[in-house]
Amino acid sequence: MRAPARITLGALLLAPALLLLTACGSDDVTTEENDGDIRIVAKVNGEPISETMLDLHVMRRTGQNPGSIDPDERETLLLELVEMALIAQDARDHGLHNDPMVNARMRNMHHAVLAQAMLENLKSEPIPEDEMLARFDDVMHSEEHTREYHARHILLESADDAEEVIRHLEEGADFAELAQEYSRGPTASLGGDLGWFVPGEMVEPFGRATMELDIGEHTREPVRTRYGYHVIRLEERRDREPPRFEDVAGHLERKLTQERIEGYVKDLRREGDVELYRPDSDD
């Protein structure tokens, strides 16, 4: 006879979605058990645990497809959900769901789950091929993608440090030697050499600043990106064949999907009735 599984507190804390469902009560969350087609795998004091809830817990705990684990492990994970439900029900009986901090955490979890579901829904909608082709024609045949650039850069923490390096360059210092001495980037030991690249591959405004340089010229002002402050020198440029649509279709689809999501969020913010109450507000 198999010994009962020992369920740790850590495991109990790994399924906040179930705690959300059992602690909020039916007034706050519409549960899937209202659908007669849902298979129930357990009831805890009359409160159902569905197969979908168990499958989600299996994936979260094991990272595996629910159908690939053995029955004993699946039962162990089901018992984790049962104990979580018991704890959550007891917490509700003790009125903890009315605690302001607990209530705020449950509301945040509820919003996060719904928001994630909406974003996944948007991601699942395919981008029309004609939209992808139009973007391909607009972007991939621009200079940003039809010319390659060979450049060096020096990455620094502050604008003051970058300006000091620029002063050294204007006094005749060697760019590669300065890169080896001052740059915080991974190419410092190579004299800041980035090799050949197309500007569209680089973080902005790095790519745009590179395109504006003449061969042998360095930037006269620090170029700020999320990595820090750059001083850039253009070594060479050359033409290249634009990529084929088939080679970049996946990248275009991901980019257009991200733009769709950003536009969706921007529209919600513009159309929503949002009031912010700041601590220093007089209202």
For each residue, the residues with C-beta under 8 A, 3 or more apart:
1:
2: 72
3:
4: 79
5: 75 76 79
6:
7: 11 12 76 79 80 83
8: 11 12
9: 12 13
10: 13 14
11: 7 8 14 61 80
12: 7 8 9 15 80 83 84 87
13: 9 10 16
14: 10 11 57 60 61 80
15: 12 18 19 56 57 60 61 80 81 84
16: 13 19 20 109
17: 20 21 53 56 109 113
18: 15 21 22 49 53 57 81 84 85 88
19: 15 16 22 23 84 87 88
20: 16 17 23 24 29 106 109 110 113
21: 17 18 24 29 31 53
22: 18 19 44 47 84 85 88 89 92
23: 19 20 88 91 92 96 97 102 106
24: 20 21 27 28 29 97 106 110
25: 28 29 92 97
26: 29 30 31
27: 24
28: 24 25 106 110
29: 20 21 24 25 26 110
30: 26 34
31: 21 26 34 48 50
32: 35 38 50 52 53
33: 38 40 48 50
34: 30 31
35: 32 38
36:
37:
38: 32 33 35 50 51 52
39: 50 51
40: 33 43 48 49 50 51
41: 49 50 51 54 78
42: 48 49 78 81 82
43: 40 46 47 48 49
44: 22 47 49 82 85 86 89
45: 85 86 89
46: 43
47: 22 43 44 85 89
48: 31 33 40 42 43
49: 18 40 41 42 43 44 53 54 78 81 82 85
50: 31 32 33 38 39 40 41 53 54
51: 38 39 40 41 54 55
52: 32 38 55 56
53: 17 18 21 32 49 50 56 57 81
54: 41 49 50 51 57 58 66 74 77 78 81
55: 51 52 58 59 66
56: 15 17 52 53 59 60
57: 14 15 18 53 54 60 61 77 80 81
58: 54 55 61 62 64 66 69 74 77
59: 55 56 62 63 64 65 66
60: 14 15 56 57
61: 11 14 15 57 58 77 80
62: 58 59 69 73 77
63: 59
64: 58 59 68 69
65: 59 68
66: 54 55 58 59 69 74
67:
68: 64 65
69: 58 62 64 66 73 74 77
70: 73 74
71: 74 75
72: 2 75 76
73: 62 69 70 76 77
74: 54 58 66 69 70 71 77 78
75: 5 71 72 78 79
76: 5 7 72 73 79 80
77: 54 57 58 61 62 69 73 74 80 81
78: 41 42 49 54 74 75 81 82
79: 4 5 7 75 76 82 83
80: 7 11 12 14 15 57 61 76 77 83 84
81: 15 18 42 49 53 54 57 77 78 84 85
82: 42 44 49 78 79 85 86
83: 7 12 79 80 86 87
84: 12 15 18 19 22 80 81 87 88
85: 18 22 44 45 47 49 81 82 88 89
86: 44 45 82 83 89 90
87: 12 19 83 84 90 91
88: 18 19 22 23 84 85 91 92
89: 22 44 45 47 85 86 92 93
90: 86 87 93 94
91: 23 87 88 94 96 97 102
92: 22 23 25 88 89 95 96 97
93: 89 90
94: 90 91
95: 92 98 99
96: 23 91 92 99 102
97: 23 24 25 91 92 102 103 106
98: 95 102 103
99: 95 96 102 103
100: 103 104
101: 104 105
102: 23 91 96 97 98 99 105 106
103: 97 98 99 100 106 107
104: 100 101 107 108
105: 101 102 108 109
106: 20 23 24 28 97 102 103 109 110
107: 103 104 110 111
108: 104 105 111 112
109: 16 17 20 105 106 112 113
110: 20 24 28 29 106 107 113 114
111: 107 108 114 115
112: 108 109 115 116
113: 17 20 109 110 116 117
114: 110 111 117 118
115: 111 112 118 119
116: 112 113 119 120
117: 113 114 120 121
118: 114 115 121 122
119: 115 116 122 123 261
120: 116 117 123 124
121: 117 118 124 125
122: 118 119 125 257 260 261 264
123: 119 120 257 261
124: 120 121
125: 121 122 260
126: 253
127: 131 132 252 253 256 257 260
128: 131 132
129: 132 133
130: 133 134
131: 127 128 134 135 256
132: 127 128 129 135 136 245 249 252 253 256
133: 129 130 136 137 245
134: 130 131 137 138
135: 131 132 138 139 252 255 256
136: 132 133 139 140 245 248 252
137: 133 134 140 141
138: 134 135 141 142
139: 135 136 142 144 145 200
140: 136 137 145 146 242 243 245 248
141: 137 138 145 146 242
142: 138 139 145 146
143: 146 147 211
144: 139 147 198 199 200 207 211
145: 139 140 141 142 198 199 200 242 243
146: 140 141 142 143 239 240 241 242
147: 143 144 198 211 237 238 239 240
148: 196 197 198 237 238 239 240
149: 196 197 198 199 210 211 234 236 237
150: 194 195 196 197 234 235 236 237
151: 194 197 210 213 232 233 234 235
152: 175 176 179 187 191 192 193 194 232 233 235
153: 179 183 185 187 192 194 206 230 231 232 233
154: 162 165 175 178 179 182 183 185 192 230 231
155: 183 184 185 188 227 228 229 230
156: 161 162 165 182 183 184 222 228 229 230 231
157: 161 184 228 229
158: 161 162 229
159: 162 163 222 224 229
160: 163 164
161: 156 157 158 164 165 182 229
162: 154 156 158 159 165 166 222 229 230 231
163: 159 160 166 167 222
164: 160 161 167 168
165: 154 156 161 162 168 169 178 182 231
166: 162 163 169 170 218 219 220 221 222 231
167: 163 164 170 171
168: 164 165 171 173 178
169: 165 166 172 173 175 178 218 231
170: 166 167
171: 167 168
172: 169
173: 168 169 177 178
174: 177 178
175: 152 154 169 178 179 191 192 218 233
176: 152 179 180 191 192 193
177: 173 174 180 181 191
178: 154 165 168 169 173 174 175 181 182 183
179: 152 153 154 175 176 182 183 187 188 190 191 192
180: 176 177 183 188 189 191 192
181: 177 178
182: 154 156 161 165 178 179 188
183: 153 154 155 156 178 179 180 187 188 192
184: 155 156 157 188 228
185: 153 154 155 188 192 227
186:
187: 152 153 179 183 190 191 192 193 194
188: 155 179 180 182 183 184 185 191 192
189: 180
190: 179 187 193
191: 152 175 176 177 179 180 187 188
192: 152 153 154 175 176 179 180 183 185 187 188 233
193: 152 176 187 190
194: 150 151 152 153 187 197
195: 150
196: 148 149 150 238
197: 148 149 150 151 194 201 202
198: 144 145 147 148 149 201 207 240
199: 144 145 149 202 206 207 208 210 211
200: 139 144 145 207
201: 197 198 207
202: 197 199 206 207 210
203: 206 207 225 226 227
204: 207 208 225
205: 208 209 223 224 225
206: 153 199 202 203 209 210 223 225 230 232
207: 144 198 199 200 201 202 203 204 210 211
208: 199 204 205 211 212
209: 205 206 212 213 219 223 230 232
210: 149 151 199 202 206 207 213 232 234
211: 143 144 147 149 199 207 208
212: 208 209
213: 151 209 210 217 218 219 232 233 234
214: 217 234
215: 234 235 236 237
216: 233 234 235
217: 213 214 233 234
218: 166 169 175 213 231 232 233 234
219: 166 209 213 222 223 230 231 232 233
220: 166
221: 166
222: 156 159 162 163 166 219 229 230 231
223: 205 206 209 219 229 230 231 232
224: 159 205 228 229 230
225: 203 204 205 206 228 230
226: 203
227: 155 185 203 230
228: 155 156 157 184 224 225
229: 155 156 157 158 159 161 162 222 223 224
230: 153 154 155 156 162 206 209 219 222 223 224 225 227
231: 153 154 156 162 165 166 169 218 219 222 223
232: 151 152 153 206 209 210 213 218 219 223
233: 151 152 153 175 192 213 216 217 218 219
234: 149 150 151 210 213 214 215 216 217 218 237
235: 150 151 152 215 216
236: 149 150 215
237: 147 148 149 150 215 234
238: 147 148 196
239: 146 147 148
240: 146 147 148 198
241: 146
242: 140 141 145 146
243: 140 145 247 248
244: 247 248
245: 132 133 136 140 248 249
246: 249
247: 243 244
248: 136 140 243 244 245 251 252
249: 132 245 246 252 253
250: 253 254
251: 248 254 255
252: 127 132 135 136 248 249 255 256
253: 126 127 132 249 250 256 257
254: 250 251 257 258
255: 135 251 252 258 259
256: 127 131 132 135 252 253 259 260
257: 122 123 127 253 254 260 261
258: 254 255 261 262
259: 255 256 262 263
260: 122 125 127 256 257 263 264
261: 119 122 123 257 258 264 265
262: 258 259 265 266
263: 259 260 266 267
264: 122 260 261 267 268
265: 261 262 268 269
266: 262 263 269 270
267: 263 264 270 271
268: 264 265 271 272
269: 265 266 272 274
270: 266 267
271: 267 268
272: 268 269
273:
274: 269
275:
276:
277: 281 283
278: 281
279:
280:
281: 277 278
282:
283: 277
